[in-house]
Amino acid sequence: MKIINPAWKRIEDLVLGVLGTIVLSPLLLFISLAIVIDDGFPVFFIQKRMGQGEKPFNCVKFRTMVKNAVNIGTGIYTAKDDPRITKVGKHLRSFLDELPQIFNVIQGSMSIVGPRPSMIYQAKRYNEEQKKRLMVKPGITGWAQVNGRNNISWPKKIELDCWYADHVAFATDMKIIFMTFSTIAKPNTVYSDAEPDDPISRLDGVANPDALEECK
């Protein structure tokens, strides 16, 4: 598989990652304390996702649900008014909980801009065209996020992500970053009461498809 990793993009990630961590550190600390006071440790939820070149990595998020939530109720899918979501977690979904991924960016497993990291089982279902989204590092924000986020279908998201993989450029990244600020202020569909019908995202009766994936 072709890997797209221009030198300017790593510099972009390091500069923006470090600056972002410094600017966001008070907010990150405040959210961490709120999670501990509300529901104890751990502060972070770590899940294996598929990264660039089909290499899995540990994706970090703030924990917004009760401990061991992936093995309770509807598994990885979240229903409206899901009782597993903590009091603090209700205020974090679905943007603030992703802020710790700035550490993934600094570490090098993610980028500021790129396709959202795929679940392992989803990535294994990609066809050759869809695998283009794995040529670049997954990102905190991306072309699909600024063009609909969760209000568009999985096939459309993947199509937009593949377009980005074919058009990686510094100017494109800057455009996406600036568009992100207005995008996060818009309503975003984050719940689904029914299993998606798309062959890539549906679970086929498996509550937690990544449960057997060893996370090192």
Protein Blocks (a to p, Z undefined) as FASTA:
>chain_A
ZZdddfklmmmmmmmmmmmmmmmmmmmmmmmmmmmmmnopafbdcdddddehhiacdddd
ddfbdehklmgcjljaccehiakbcfklmmmpcklmmmmmmmmmmnopacfbdcddddfk
lmmmpcfklmmmmmpccdfbdfklmnnpjmbcfklmmmmmmmmmmmgcfklmmmmmmmmm
mmmmpccdfbdfbdcfbfklpgnhpablmlmpccZZ
